[in-house]
Amino acid sequence: MAGLEKGNHTLITEFLLVGFETLPELQITLFVVFFIIYLATVAGNLLLVLTVWMDHHLHTPMYFFLSNLSFLETGYVSTIIPRLLASLAT
């Protein structure tokens, strides 16, 4: 058995991403759930950014960092989730 090579010799030539095409009622449910989560995320992050911006007692490095993270998350979520929602709607 000294001549056997160890390792994975599987060759994958394609990758199929299967959606929820066969369950249209699940698509509507997922659309509503993700839309509610999206609205809550955007509203929460914008509320945090506005709170830090409006209250002068929160102008410290820690809150500045948290405000930047919330602003970035709003951008990321606003890029990814609408595409997901469009895919679920069609």
N, C-alpha and C positions, 0 to 999 in steps of 0.2 A: 504494500500500500504506500510505499514511499514515492511512487510516481504520480499519485493523485494530487491535483491542484486544489487548493481550498479557495472558496469564494463563490460568489453568485455569478452564474453564467446566463442569466435571463436577459433576453434582448427585447425591449419594448420599443415598438416602432410608431405607435400612435397613442393618443390620449383623448378619450371622449368625456366631455363634460355634459352630463345629463341633468336637465332641469326638472321642473314640475309640470311638464307638458301633459301628462296623463291625468292630473288631478286639478282641474280648473277651480274647484271650490277651495282647495288649499291655497291656490295663488291669491285669491281675494283675501282670505284670512291673513296670509303672510304680508300682503300689501298693507292692510290696515294696521297690523302689529308693528311692522317696520316704520310706517309713516308716523305712528304715535311715538315710537321710540326716537325717531328723527326729530320730531317737533320738541320733545322733552329735552333732548340733548342740546339742540341749538338754543332753545330758550334758557336752559340752565347755564350754559357757557356764556351767553351774552349777558345774562343777569350778573354773573360773577365778574365779567370784564367791566360792566357799567358800575357795579358796586365799588370795585377797586378804584376806578377812575373818578367817581364822584366823592368818595370819602377820603379826605386828606390824611386821616389817621392811618390809612392802609397803604400809604406811599412808602412802603419799606421793601427791601429786596425780595423777601419771601413772597409778598403779595404781588409784586411786579412779575416774579417768575410764574406764579400760579395764573396770573392774568394772561401772560404770554402763552402758556400751555393751553389755556381755555380757548384763546383766539386761534391757535393752530389746530386744535381739535375741531373747532367749528369749520375751519377750512377743509380739513380732511373729510369730515362727515358730509359736508356739502358737496364734495367731489364724488364720493363713493356711493352714498345712499340714493341720491336721485337716479343714478344709473341702474341700481338694483330695483328701485321702484318702477322704472320704465320697463325693465325686463319682466317684472312680475305682472305689469298691466297689459303687456302685449302677448 
